[in-house]
C-alpha cells in the first residue's frame, strides 16, 4: 500500500546512540541503559542537525500491525479512558503521552495520578503538552507528577529484572510561550499514548481525536453519563508478536514522540516551584475516578476489552512535521508539503487525485476546509476550477460522502461559517449564480425563500447522485425542543476504498498549515468494515446539507435564539469577514 524506508536511522542521527540491533548481542542491563539514554531529554545544543527536516525527509515504512477501533459511541468513550488508566497501571517499562488538551479536571488529574504510581514501580515516563491547548500559569499538575520521581522504582530489563537505573519523569511544554525561539502559532495538535514501545508483547499505541479531558470520555465530574460530550474515534495499534524493531509501529511511534519531545522551543519543566499537595491531589483524583459507578463499570473487564476485536492491518505512520518548519505557509503550501515525505494531507491528495482506480471517498471531520483553495492561492490550480467536479467527471461510478458538524453541534462558529458558506457549496458543485444568492446576508433571498429552495439549481445540487454532504444533528435535538442529544462531532477519519486514515487532523486550514498532526494510514478489509460501521452510525444521526429537514433545523435554531441561533443567522457575514481579512487560514 505505502512504501518507505525505516525511521530508525533517526535514533543514531538525532540522539547519537548505539543501535538496538547491536545491543541485542549485549547484556540486558546494557541494552536497557542505552535505551534509557535514547529517551533522555536533550538541550538544543546537544542535537545533531535539523532533525525535524530529517524526520520529514525519511519516508516511513508500511508496517503490519494489529489494530482495534475505539468507536464514537458513549460506551466506547468511557472505555477509552478506562483503557488508558489500565494500560498505565499495567505498564512495565515505559510510557510516552502527549495531548493538545491535557485538562485540569478529573480525567487529567487521575491520569497523572496513575502515572505517578507507575514511576514508583519503575516505569520511565515522558509527558508533553501544548503550551496553548493546555495553557497553565505554573503547570502545577505536571510538577506534581514530577515529584513522584523522588520515590521512583528501578527500571526493569527485558527479562523483568530490576536494573541499577531509576525511572524518571520528564515533562515538556511544546513551543513554550515563554521561550524566545518557539513559534507560538505552530501547535502540537497530537494525541498520542504509547506504552512499552520496545517490548512487543506489552506494547500499545493509541491515537485519534480524543484529548485528555472528561468531555471526550462521555462522563461529567460526578461520574454521570454526559450526553453532550464529543463524539470521537481512536485506534489501538499493536505490533505483531515477532516484529523486528524496524517493523514495530509502537517503536516508530516512540521515536516520533522523541522528535517532537526534543524540538527547540520546547521547555522542560522542573519542580523548584512545586508543592507536595500537587502530587497528593493527583493520587486522590485517581481514587475518586475509579470509585465513580460509570467508570467502574467500564473498568471492570477492561483487560478483556483490550485483547479483543483486533484486525491485522498494514499501517503507515504519517504526520505534519513540515508545518513546524514552514515559512510562507499559504503561498508555498505545496512546496512545504513536498518537503515532507510523510505528510498526511500530501498522501491524501496523492491517493485521492492521482490514483485512477479510486471509486469512493468518505470523510469525517469536525472542521472541514478545502485543501484545493491553497493550491489556487499559489496559482497551481485555476481559480474557477471545481476540483471535485473534475474528479467525479472522470468516472461516473465515483462517490464522495462527507460528515461534519452542523450549526446545531459545532463548538466553533467561525469554522462552521466557512463550512456552510464555502466548503459544502463547493463540494456540492453549487453554480456561481446560486452561490451568489446563497451568500446574500438577507435570508429571505436564500434559505428562507421558498422559490430559491424549490429551484432546479438547488435540487440538482442537494440531490447530486455522486456527492452527499451530511451534518450531525436533527430536528429532535434538545436544543430546539426535542428530546435527543447529538453531542459534538470531533472524530477525524477517512475511508478511501479499502484504505483508511485515523488521526488528529481536522482537515481545516490550521491543521493543513500550522499544526503538527499525527495518525495512521490503514489497510485491510475487516478493519475498513469496522470504520464503515462507525461512519454509518454517525450518518444515521445526521441530515443531508441543503435538504428540507436540514433547512428546518436551522430555522428552529434561529428561532430558539441564544448564541447558536444568532451566529447561524450571521454565518454569511462571519465568512465574508474571514475571507476578506485572510483570517480563515487561522481556523
KOLPALO-223588 format. One line per 3 residues: number of its first residue (from 1); their letters; for each residue x, y, z of C-alpha. Coordinates in Angstrom, 2 decimals, padded with zeros to 5 digits. Example, Ala and Ser with C-alpha at 12.3 -4.5 7.8 and 13.67 -1.06 7.14 Angstrom:
1 = as = 012.30/-004.50/007.80; 013.67/-001.06/007.14
This chain:
1 = xxx = 000.00/000.00/000.00; 002.61/002.58/001.09; 006.32/002.14/000.61
4 = xxx = 009.13/003.65/002.63; 012.38/003.16/004.45; 012.98/002.90/008.16
7 = xxx = 012.88/005.87/010.53; 015.14/004.02/012.93; 018.21/005.69/011.46
10 = xxx = 016.92/008.78/013.29; 017.85/007.14/016.58; 021.55/007.41/015.87
13 = xxx = 021.34/010.53/013.70; 019.48/012.58/016.30; 020.47/011.11/019.61
16 = xxx = 023.91/009.70/018.82; 023.10/006.31/020.36; 024.15/002.81/019.55
19 = xxx = 021.60/000.91/017.50; 019.40/-001.60/019.30; 020.32/-004.19/016.69
22 = xxx = 023.87/-004.14/018.06; 022.66/-004.18/021.63; 020.69/-007.35/021.01
25 = xxx = 024.00/-009.18/021.49; 024.88/-007.39/024.73; 023.54/-007.89/028.24
28 = xxx = 020.01/-006.86/029.09; 021.31/-004.29/031.56; 023.48/-002.63/028.89
31 = xxx = 020.60/-002.71/026.41; 018.32/-001.03/028.94; 020.95/001.58/029.80
34 = xxx = 021.35/002.57/026.15; 017.58/002.58/025.65; 017.09/004.93/028.60
37 = xxx = 019.79/007.19/027.15; 017.81/007.38/023.90; 014.78/008.54/025.88
40 = xxx = 016.64/011.35/027.65; 015.65/014.98/027.10; 018.30/016.92/025.17
43 = xxx = 019.03/020.60/025.05; 019.06/022.12/021.54; 022.86/022.40/021.71
46 = xxx = 023.11/018.60/022.04; 021.09/017.85/018.91; 022.82/016.91/015.69
49 = xxx = 021.27/018.98/012.92; 017.71/019.78/011.88; 016.02/016.55/012.89
52 = xxx = 012.51/017.83/012.08; 013.64/018.06/008.48; 015.31/014.66/008.72
55 = xxx = 012.11/013.13/010.08; 010.19/014.63/007.16; 012.74/013.60/004.55
58 = xxx = 012.84/009.99/005.74; 009.92/008.16/004.17; 008.35/005.95/006.80
61 = xxx = 007.71/002.25/006.18; 004.44/000.38/005.97; 004.22/-002.00/008.94
64 = xxx = 001.93/-004.93/009.69; 000.11/-004.48/012.99; -002.97/-005.46/014.96
67 = xxx = -005.47/-002.58/015.06; -008.58/-002.08/017.18; -011.16/000.71/016.78
70 = xxx = -012.43/002.59/019.83; -015.65/003.93/018.38; -017.83/007.01/018.56
73 = xxx = -020.45/005.63/020.95; -020.71/006.91/024.53; -019.83/003.49/025.96
76 = xxx = -016.68/003.41/023.82; -015.65/006.86/025.05; -015.76/005.75/028.69
79 = xxx = -013.88/002.57/027.79; -011.20/004.69/026.14; -010.41/006.43/029.42
82 = xxx = -010.63/003.13/031.32; -008.22/001.57/028.80; -005.66/004.33/029.27
85 = xxx = -005.78/004.12/033.06; -005.49/000.32/032.90; -002.55/000.41/030.50
88 = xxx = -000.71/002.91/032.69; -001.35/000.77/035.74; -000.02/-002.32/033.96
91 = xxx = 002.89/-000.76/032.07; 006.18/-002.48/032.83; 008.86/-000.34/031.21
94 = xxx = 007.98/002.98/029.51; 005.11/005.39/028.89; 005.00/008.34/026.45
97 = xxx = 001.96/010.64/026.40; 001.22/013.83/024.50; -002.12/015.63/024.19
100 = xxx = -003.03/019.02/022.76; -005.51/019.48/025.62; -004.48/018.00/028.95
103 = xxx = -007.18/019.41/031.22; -007.01/020.19/034.91; -010.10/018.05/035.54
106 = xxx = -010.75/014.61/036.97; -009.62/012.80/033.80; -006.38/014.74/033.52
109 = xxx = -005.54/014.59/037.21; -006.38/010.89/037.55; -004.22/010.04/034.52
112 = xxx = -001.29/011.84/036.13; -002.03/010.04/039.39; -001.78/006.70/037.59
115 = xxx = 001.49/007.84/036.00; 002.79/008.73/039.47; 002.19/005.20/040.68
118 = xxx = 003.80/003.83/037.52; 007.00/005.79/038.16; 007.13/004.40/041.68
121 = xxx = 007.01/000.91/040.14; 009.99/001.74/037.92; 008.28/002.85/034.69
124 = xxx = 010.10/005.57/032.75; 007.61/008.36/031.87; 007.68/011.18/029.34
127 = xxx = 004.79/013.67/029.08; 004.36/016.56/026.66; 001.53/019.10/026.46
130 = xxx = 000.93/022.01/024.12; 001.55/025.43/025.66; -001.63/026.90/024.19
133 = xxx = -004.04/023.95/024.17; -003.01/023.06/027.73; -002.23/026.57/028.93
136 = xxx = -001.29/026.77/032.59; 000.33/029.51/034.65; 002.63/027.17/036.59
139 = xxx = 001.88/023.62/035.29; 001.24/022.53/038.88; -000.23/019.16/037.88
142 = xxx = 002.78/018.19/035.75; 005.12/019.32/038.51; 003.09/017.23/040.95
145 = xxx = 003.77/014.23/038.73; 007.45/015.11/038.60; 007.61/014.97/042.40
148 = xxx = 006.89/011.25/042.13; 010.36/010.75/040.70; 011.70/011.20/044.23
151 = xxx = 010.20/007.80/045.05; 010.92/006.20/041.67; 011.45/002.46/041.40
154 = xxx = 014.16/000.76/039.38; 013.70/000.25/035.64; 013.23/-003.37/034.58
157 = xxx = 015.29/-005.03/031.86; 013.90/-007.18/029.05; 013.68/-010.20/031.35
160 = xxx = 011.80/-008.29/034.06; 014.74/-007.99/036.45; 015.49/-004.69/038.20
163 = xxx = 018.44/-002.72/036.83; 020.57/-000.13/038.59; 018.76/002.76/036.88
166 = xxx = 015.80/004.54/038.42; 012.75/005.61/036.47; 012.29/009.27/035.54
169 = xxx = 009.52/011.76/034.89; 010.41/014.08/032.02; 007.73/016.70/031.38
172 = xxx = 007.86/019.16/028.49; 005.72/022.06/027.30; 005.64/022.20/023.50
175 = xxx = 006.57/025.55/021.91; 006.52/027.24/025.31; 005.11/030.74/025.09
178 = xxx = 007.92/031.93/027.39; 010.69/030.68/025.07; 012.05/033.23/022.62
181 = xxx = 012.85/030.60/019.98; 009.41/028.99/019.97; 006.95/029.56/017.13
184 = xxx = 003.82/030.40/019.06; 001.46/029.95/016.09; 002.65/026.39/015.40
187 = xxx = 001.00/023.94/017.75; 001.32/020.26/018.60; -002.22/019.04/017.97
190 = xxx = -001.05/015.46/018.61; -002.89/012.93/020.75; -000.54/010.00/021.24
193 = xxx = -000.38/007.39/024.00; 002.47/004.84/023.83; 003.13/002.11/026.40
196 = xxx = 006.12/-000.29/026.50; 007.02/000.65/022.94; 010.14/-001.52/022.62
199 = xxx = 008.56/-004.67/024.05; 006.26/-006.30/021.51; 004.15/-008.37/023.88
202 = xxx = 003.33/-005.39/026.11; 003.30/-002.58/023.51; 000.25/-000.39/022.84
205 = xxx = -000.26/002.80/020.82; -003.48/004.84/020.99; -004.16/007.82/018.75
208 = xxx = -007.16/009.62/017.33; -009.21/012.66/018.20; -009.71/012.36/021.95
211 = xxx = -007.87/014.82/024.18; -007.24/014.25/027.87; -010.38/015.88/029.27
214 = xxx = -013.58/014.45/030.73; -015.66/015.93/027.94; -014.05/013.50/025.48
217 = xxx = -014.87/010.43/027.56; -018.63/010.65/027.95; -018.88/011.38/031.68
220 = xxx = -019.03/014.51/033.83; -017.08/015.26/037.01; -019.73/013.46/039.05
223 = xxx = -019.32/010.32/037.00; -022.68/010.64/035.26; -023.10/009.97/031.55
226 = xxx = -022.63/013.22/029.64; -024.88/013.17/026.53; -023.38/016.44/025.28
229 = xxx = -019.82/015.07/025.09; -017.70/014.91/021.96; -018.26/012.04/019.55
232 = xxx = -014.79/010.87/018.69; -012.80/007.92/017.46; -009.41/006.33/018.21
235 = xxx = -007.40/003.30/017.19; -005.26/000.97/019.28; -002.20/-000.25/017.38
238 = xxx = -000.07/-003.21/018.49; 002.99/-004.72/016.83; 002.89/-008.33/015.74
241 = xxx = 004.43/-010.65/018.31; 007.64/-011.34/016.35; 008.08/-007.89/014.80
244 = xxx = 011.65/-006.69/014.48; 012.38/-003.18/015.64; 012.03/-001.70/012.15
247 = xxx = 008.68/-003.50/011.80; 007.18/-002.17/015.04; 004.64/000.71/014.89
250 = xxx = 004.99/001.19/018.65; 008.76/001.69/018.40; 008.24/004.03/015.45
253 = xxx = 005.66/005.99/017.45; 008.11/006.28/020.33; 010.82/007.67/018.04
256 = xxx = 008.32/010.09/016.52; 007.46/011.20/020.06; 011.18/011.80/020.72
259 = xxx = 011.37/014.07/017.67; 008.56/016.26/018.99; 009.70/016.00/022.60
262 = xxx = 013.16/017.49/021.99; 012.16/020.19/019.49; 013.93/023.53/020.06
265 = xxx = 011.47/025.96/021.59; 010.06/023.35/023.96; 010.51/023.85/027.69
268 = xxx = 011.49/021.09/030.09; 009.83/021.62/033.44; 011.49/021.48/036.83
271 = xxx = 009.94/021.23/040.29; 011.53/024.08/042.15; 008.18/025.91/042.44
274 = xxx = 006.05/022.81/043.04; 004.30/021.68/046.19; 003.68/018.27/047.72
277 = xxx = -000.05/018.92/047.66; 000.06/018.83/043.85; 001.17/015.18/043.93
280 = xxx = -001.38/014.23/046.55; -004.17/015.84/044.55; -003.32/013.62/041.56
283 = xxx = -003.33/010.43/043.61; -006.64/011.42/045.20; -008.15/012.10/041.77
286 = xxx = -007.25/008.59/040.61; -009.00/007.10/043.63; -012.02/009.32/043.02
289 = xxx = -012.28/008.41/039.33; -012.07/004.68/039.97; -014.88/004.96/042.54
292 = xxx = -017.34/006.52/040.08; -020.01/003.94/039.10; -019.93/004.57/035.33
295 = xxx = -016.15/004.43/035.22; -016.02/001.39/037.50; -018.40/-000.46/035.16
298 = xxx = -016.21/000.40/032.17; -013.03/-000.54/034.03; -014.37/-003.93/035.05
301 = xxx = -013.26/-006.38/032.40; -011.22/-003.77/030.53; -008.33/-006.24/030.30
304 = xxx = -010.53/-008.46/028.15; -011.70/-005.49/026.09; -008.09/-004.66/025.25
307 = xxx = -007.43/-008.16/023.93; -010.48/-008.40/021.63; -011.56/-007.19/018.18
310 = xxx = -008.17/-006.53/016.60; -007.69/-006.74/012.85; -004.41/-007.45/011.10
313 = xxx = -003.70/-004.31/009.10; -000.98/-002.65/007.09; -000.19/000.63/008.85
316 = xxx = 001.81/003.73/007.99; 002.53/006.48/010.48; 002.07/009.96/008.99
319 = xxx = 002.47/013.48/010.35; 002.70/017.17/009.51; 006.14/017.91/011.00
322 = xxx = 006.84/020.08/007.94; 004.38/022.63/009.33; 006.68/023.30/012.30
325 = xxx = 009.49/024.45/010.00; 007.40/026.03/007.26; 007.51/029.68/006.23
328 = xxx = 005.08/031.45/003.91; 002.66/028.68/004.77; -000.11/029.81/002.42
331 = xxx = 001.81/030.96/-000.63; 004.21/027.99/-000.51; 001.79/025.32/000.68
334 = xxx = 002.55/022.74/-002.00; 006.31/023.27/-001.67; 006.11/022.72/002.08
337 = xxx = 004.08/019.54/001.63; 006.51/018.16/-000.94; 009.27/018.62/001.65
340 = xxx = 007.56/016.06/003.89; 007.54/012.52/002.53; 005.09/011.57/005.29
343 = xxx = 002.62/014.47/005.13; -000.94/013.39/005.96; -002.51/015.91/003.60
346 = xxx = 000.12/015.23/000.95; -000.50/011.49/000.99; -004.26/012.01/000.92
349 = xxx = -004.00/014.26/-002.12; -001.86/011.70/-003.94; -004.16/008.81/-003.08
352 = xxx = -007.40/010.60/-003.91; -006.40/012.52/-007.01; -003.51/010.55/-008.51
355 = xxx = -004.85/007.00/-008.40; -007.25/006.49/-011.26; -008.93/003.47/-009.69
358 = xxx = -010.29/005.22/-006.57; -014.08/004.95/-006.51; -015.28/006.11/-003.07
361 = xxx = -014.07/008.73/-000.61; -015.72/009.07/002.81; -014.64/011.87/005.13
364 = xxx = -015.47/012.53/008.79; -014.10/015.78/010.19; -015.49/018.39/012.59
367 = xxx = -013.79/021.26/010.77; -013.54/020.57/007.04; -011.99/023.14/004.70
370 = xxx = -010.89/022.87/001.08; -007.22/021.99/000.61; -007.54/022.93/-003.06
373 = xxx = -008.13/026.58/-002.08; -004.48/026.69/-001.06; -003.33/025.40/-004.45
376 = xxx = -005.48/028.07/-006.08; -003.83/030.79/-003.99; -000.46/029.51/-005.21
379 = xxx = -001.61/029.62/-008.82; -001.21/025.86/-009.25; -004.96/025.36/-009.81
382 = xxx = -007.15/027.75/-011.77; -009.29/029.95/-009.55; -012.53/028.88/-011.25
385 = xxx = -011.74/025.17/-011.42; -014.02/022.91/-009.35; -011.65/020.09/-008.45
388 = xxx = -014.45/017.92/-007.06; -016.42/018.14/-010.29; -013.36/017.35/-012.38
391 = xxx = -012.55/014.28/-010.28; -016.10/012.94/-010.38; -016.49/013.53/-014.09
394 = xxx = -013.56/011.19/-014.76; -015.67/008.24/-013.63; -019.48/008.20/-013.13
397 = xxx = -019.10/005.46/-010.50; -017.10/007.70/-008.17; -018.72/008.82/-004.92
400 = xxx = -017.91/011.32/-002.15; -019.61/011.31/001.24; -018.82/013.79/004.00
403 = xxx = -019.94/014.01/007.62; -019.19/017.13/009.64; -020.77/019.32/012.30
406 = xxx = -023.85/021.48/011.84; -024.71/024.83/013.40; -026.53/022.73/015.99
409 = xxx = -023.49/020.68/017.09; -020.48/022.85/016.25; -018.40/024.38/019.01
412 = xxx = -016.63/026.77/016.63; -018.84/029.33/014.90; -016.06/030.66/012.68
415 = xxx = -015.13/027.32/011.15; -018.78/026.36/010.78; -019.36/029.52/008.77
418 = xxx = -016.55/028.50/006.38; -018.05/025.00/006.06; -021.61/026.15/005.34
421 = xxx = -020.73/029.10/003.15; -017.72/027.70/001.28; -016.81/024.05/001.76
424 = xxx = -020.23/022.45/001.29; -021.29/024.64/-001.67; -018.03/023.91/-003.48
427 = xxx = -018.01/020.17/-002.83; -021.66/020.02/-003.90; -020.74/021.96/-007.05
430 = xxx = -023.08/024.89/-006.46; -023.17/027.07/-009.59; -021.98/030.68/-009.43
433 = xxx = -025.41/032.29/-009.60; -026.81/030.08/-006.85; -023.72/030.63/-004.72
436 = xxx = -024.04/034.39/-005.09; -027.60/034.22/-003.77; -026.58/031.75/-001.02
439 = xxx = -024.03/034.24/000.31; -026.54/037.11/000.43; -026.89/038.39/004.01
442 = xxx = -030.66/038.65/003.62; -032.02/035.17/004.45; -035.26/035.85/002.61
445 = xxx = -033.20/035.77/-000.58; -031.94/032.23/000.06; -032.73/029.70/002.77
448 = xxx = -035.97/031.39/003.80; -037.04/031.84/000.16; -039.35/029.03/-001.00
451 = xxx = -038.75/029.61/-004.70; -034.97/029.53/-004.21; -035.15/026.24/-002.29
454 = xxx = -037.54/024.76/-004.87; -035.38/025.81/-007.84; -033.92/023.22/-010.18
457 = xxx = -030.41/024.50/-009.43; -030.84/023.91/-005.68; -032.40/020.48/-006.12
460 = xxx = -029.73/019.44/-008.63; -027.03/020.35/-006.14; -028.50/018.85/-002.98
463 = xxx = -029.63/015.66/-004.73; -026.41/015.14/-006.65; -026.05/011.37/-007.24
466 = xxx = -022.29/011.33/-006.64; -021.88/013.70/-003.66; -023.55/013.58/-000.25
469 = xxx = -022.69/016.12/002.45; -024.11/015.31/005.91; -024.14/017.32/009.11
472 = xxx = -024.60/015.94/012.62; -027.87/016.68/014.41; -031.60/016.54/013.68
475 = xxx = -034.79/018.41/014.49; -035.46/016.36/017.62; -032.41/017.84/019.37
478 = xxx = -032.97/019.08/022.91; -031.51/022.43/021.81; -034.60/023.08/019.69
481 = xxx = -037.32/021.50/021.80; -036.73/017.81/021.16; -035.59/015.02/023.47
484 = xxx = -032.39/013.74/021.87; -028.75/014.66/022.39; -026.32/014.51/019.48
487 = xxx = -023.16/015.69/021.18; -020.45/017.40/019.16; -018.53/015.74/016.35
490 = xxx = -014.77/015.57/016.98; -013.84/012.37/015.12; -011.35/012.57/012.25
493 = xxx = -011.14/009.64/009.85; -011.28/008.93/006.14; -012.10/005.86/004.09
496 = xxx = -010.74/005.70/000.55; -011.99/002.45/-000.99; -010.20/-000.25/001.03
499 = xxx = -007.74/002.12/002.71; -008.33/004.50/005.59; -006.77/007.13/007.81
502 = xxx = -007.46/007.73/011.51; -005.68/010.52/013.36; -005.75/014.02/014.80
505 = xxx = -006.04/016.27/011.75; -009.27/018.22/011.29; -008.55/018.98/007.62
508 = xxx = -009.06/022.67/008.38; -006.54/025.35/007.45; -004.90/025.33/010.88
511 = xxx = -004.25/021.59/010.60; -003.06/021.92/007.00; -000.80/024.92/007.55
514 = xxx = 000.31/025.42/011.15; -000.29/022.48/013.49; 001.62/019.29/013.71
517 = xxx = -000.74/016.33/013.38; -000.31/012.56/013.59; -002.19/009.43/012.58
520 = xxx = -002.04/006.13/010.76; -002.97/005.16/007.24; -004.56/001.72/007.39
523 = xxx = -005.41/-001.16/005.09; -007.27/-004.47/005.47; -010.90/-005.29/004.67
526 = xxx = -012.12/-006.27/008.19; -010.75/-003.07/009.72; -012.22/-000.94/006.93
529 = xxx = -015.59/-002.64/007.54; -015.42/-001.57/011.20; -014.72/002.03/010.18
532 = xxx = -017.61/001.82/007.71; -019.84/000.84/010.64; -018.71/003.91/012.57
535 = xxx = -019.38/006.06/009.51; -022.92/004.65/009.27; -023.60/005.30/012.97
538 = xxx = -022.73/008.96/012.52; -024.64/009.25/009.26; -027.87/007.98/010.79
541 = xxx = -027.69/010.87/013.27; -027.10/013.44/010.55; -029.05/015.39/007.93
544 = xxx = -028.21/015.99/004.31; -026.88/019.52/003.79; -029.43/021.57/001.86
547 = xxx = -032.35/019.20/002.43; -035.73/020.47/003.64; -035.13/018.82/007.04
550 = xxx = -031.73/020.49/007.33; -033.14/023.91/006.48; -035.94/023.43/009.03
553 = xxx = -033.40/022.51/011.70; -031.51/025.74/011.03; -034.74/027.75/011.15
556 = xxx = -035.71/026.25/014.50; -032.27/027.05/015.88; -032.55/030.67/014.77
559 = xxx = -035.98/030.91/016.36; -034.60/029.47/019.60; -032.12/032.35/019.79
562 = xxx = -029.09/032.24/022.03; -025.51/032.25/020.79; -026.00/029.36/018.37
565 = xxx = -029.15/030.88/016.92; -027.58/034.31/016.44; -024.36/033.04/014.89
568 = xxx = -026.25/030.76/012.48; -028.16/033.86/011.31; -024.87/035.71/010.78
571 = xxx = -022.84/033.00/009.09; -022.58/034.88/005.83; -021.17/037.99/007.47
574 = xxx = -018.73/035.88/009.51; -017.48/034.10/006.40; -017.14/037.34/004.44
577 = xxx = -015.01/038.87/007.22; -012.78/035.80/007.42; -012.41/035.72/003.63
580 = xxx = -011.58/039.41/003.23; -009.04/039.54/006.07; -007.39/036.18/005.32
583 = xxx = -008.21/035.09/008.87; -009.89/031.94/007.53; -006.39/030.48/007.28
586 = xx = -006.08/030.74/011.08; -009.01/028.36/011.71
